[in-house]
């Protein structure tokens, strides 16, 4: 059986649902969010990074331009080269004063930059670039921010933000007097009467500090800490605001020897302000300390009991921001210092139950995180079991759409399919290179370096109480399993059949959330619930239809396990109708749910292929941009799931014209090529010879994409100031489609390869600095080796050293594909492989003996070692003892196939050369042999001879003692199949 390549992670198109919608439709069977791990929920990280007030604002020409890189100009504003009539002024004096005429021009520029007029914005942008040639322009900017108190706040703040961008872009080029003037002005005016100006100055300070200036500005931290003691509220608050931003940006540095560990003074200082009379100051103080919890900063660990005591004292604070920071602190402490919380756990749980219902949603959301984190702790079941009766209704209640959610989601708009997508709705999509796996594996390779789901920064703000409550219920369902149901089922019945759509919708979400954890307990209810959910697919509310799609996808595995006519056929029929829904959100959810159903049902869908293709092809003419990308995914998944059954003239005639039409419409630099190329790769693999009429232009374009990207990369390397770095995803996705063509077309690809320079390009790609490029290159090399070795063979002497170098488990997927390609080359080279054995053997033996090597890599490594031994037994056999045990344990669990066959022939030949190498671990060899269900006759004979040879050598009595160690099943199988 051939080796199948699968994309590393599930494809991102199925992960995103716009804010703050239903759970991601493509996370069936997986948890929903990720803080530091690979699990995500609805494509968003569970904890957005702290949002700093005043640090971002709508982009204008002024705020987006960091200006041109300062050139060699050193003239102050007003010089002869100056674009405006600024009289000369010296930036050198610390009592710098602006020229009045120049100041007025800067003010006019700031006012113009707030204009909505595009032409004005362009003029402002050009003017800024010119002004940034003159260092003392930055003096004017800080002057407007800190001293021009007669100006309106937005203008002053904007001046500070332009200066912040200049600092970010080229602070190192500021003359020292300019830098000193800016720093002095910041510290002197941190207590400005305006909170907006204080926040802007704080941003400016932390931007300067982040440019490596914390070490070069030794007076900054002492002065800010000193200003905390000021009796003037504004000064204290401004200093705290700046310190909070510095703590967020430079937490590790503050706890390092590079600065003599200022945290030892700062943490006790911050703790003093937990009892301050101002809620804003209290909130700043907790937020500052919170920055150091996850890193277990020593200064905080030394004061941990005082910190926790102070937190408890603030638990009932009137200010929501304080309560939010208290909840955030407790959630992080639960993860890093649970030992300190355990004595108070009952009270903390009671407190979090109240806060999860807080009237301020930000507080409630922060508190709801507590249940997610607690679910990951070993003590969860023990401490939470008695509180489930209170917690479950709170979480369920939190899963209802709020009024603001419904407004944001346009929940009253039922038909919007004709409304064009706005570009910001379509998240950037990144292709993931293919990883070669064995045919028996259904899931992605574990341990792959790209196994983490895509981070979607733009979606971070989508995380809300509804999603957090649903995610918490999901993880708790995985902890408590069926024990959760007595608390949930009475609520669920009332929700699912409720007349109010918002309540019914939340009930369907609850049912989806518990699908993974409570599946066993839910089975008796599913024959009644699944038809009800299928009925909900026709609900008049689009948000109910879309959540029903998602929840049904979570139960797809059960649906497919029943007789097809019972649930699969009605579900498939209704989902296909929803794929053609008039609402874009429903289209997206249905397409994603259908892709999940395809993966579960596989060839069960073959009888319905004509109907399925009619629907998917019709959707091509109906879908807007965003859903079109998800439709490609559904078609690709269908091809992966039904395989060669798609290779029928009738199906090809339906499917290929719209795909090729889109292919012709898209330009080489259009990123929409990614999902289309992925889709075509799956289709080409499935159609095999059926793809022949379409293969030539597709093949040529892929080669062109690779060639263009390599050329652009070379130009960028040689002249980085003139050329942009290429987007290598175009090359990766093209290499993967070429792999799909080679795999699908087999020998038919030979003529295409012969007429192209793909082998030369592949040689370059295999040496690329980007791991994903190498990963896809080795997958293609393996496929070309199988399909047309005649073109690979002349390159072997150049390719083998590169393959050997990439046997580095630091890059799991690269290493995996290189290993697989070596194994395929072995089978084609035969004894001619002998000169290359030593280039790769030691690395392979090292990999198979490494602890915690992912299963996929272990299996591929074992097969490749076996294949090396098959073609060059004399060279590999001397090392037999070093790998025989992990070799046997790696391959005992894979089902019979050609790869396993060639590997075991190799091991038998090596035992023939070096029988002593297997003696100590012979029981493992026996176990591996017994894993075969039906080996070919000649292979069975090889096993028979080795087993009987060993038995004859040790004698009957010793064999009896030896075989007493066998588990009963192993003993039975060896006796039945081999008579030992």
Secondary structure, DSSP 8 states (H G I E B T S, - for coil): ---EEEESS--GGGT---TT-S--TT-TTS-EEESSSS-EEEEEESS-----TTS-----HHHH-------S----TTSTT-SS------SSSTT----HHHHHHHHHHHHHTT---HHHHHHHHHHHHHHTTSTTHHHHHHHHHHT-TTS-HHHHHHHHHHHHHHHHHHGGGS-HHHHHHHHHHHHHTTT-S-HHHHHHHHHHHHHHIIIIIHHH-THHHHHHHHHTT-SSHHHHHHHHHHHHHHHHHSHHHHTSGGGT-THHHHHHHHHHGGG-S-HHHHHHHHHHHHTTTTTT-HHHHHTHHHHHHHHHHTTT-S-HHHHHHHHHHHHHHHHH-HHHHHTTHHHHHHHHHHHTT-SSHHHHHHHHHHHHHHHTSTTHHHHHGGGHHHHHHHHHHHTS--HHHHHHTTTT----TTS---GGGS-------EEEE-TT--S--TT-TT-S----GGGGGG--HHHHHHHHHHHHHHHHGGGGHHHHHHHHHHHHT-SSHHHHHHHHHHHHHTTTTTHHHHHHHHHHHHHHHHHHTT-SSHHHHHHHHHHHHHTHHHHHHS-TTTTHHHHHHHHHHHHT-SSHHHHHHHHHHHHHHHHHHGGGGGGGHHHHHHHHHHHHTT--HHHHHHHHHHHHHHHHHHGGGG--HHHHHHHHHHHHHHHHHS-TT-TTHHHHHHHHHHHHHHHGGGGHHHHHHHHHHHHHHHHHHHHHHHHHHH-TTTS----THHHHHHHHHHHHHHHHHGGGGHHHHHTS-HHHHHHHHTT-SSHHHHHHHHHHHHHHHHH-HHHHGGGHHHHHHHHHHT--TTSHHHHHHHHHHHHHHHHHHGGGGGGGHHHHHHHHHHHHHSTT--HHHHHHHHHHHHHHHHH-HHHHGGGHHHHHHHHHHHHTTS-S-HHHHHHHHHHHHHHHH-GGGTGGGHHHHHHHHHT-SS--HHHHHHHHHHHHHHHHHH-HHHHHHHHTTS-HHHHHHHHHHH--
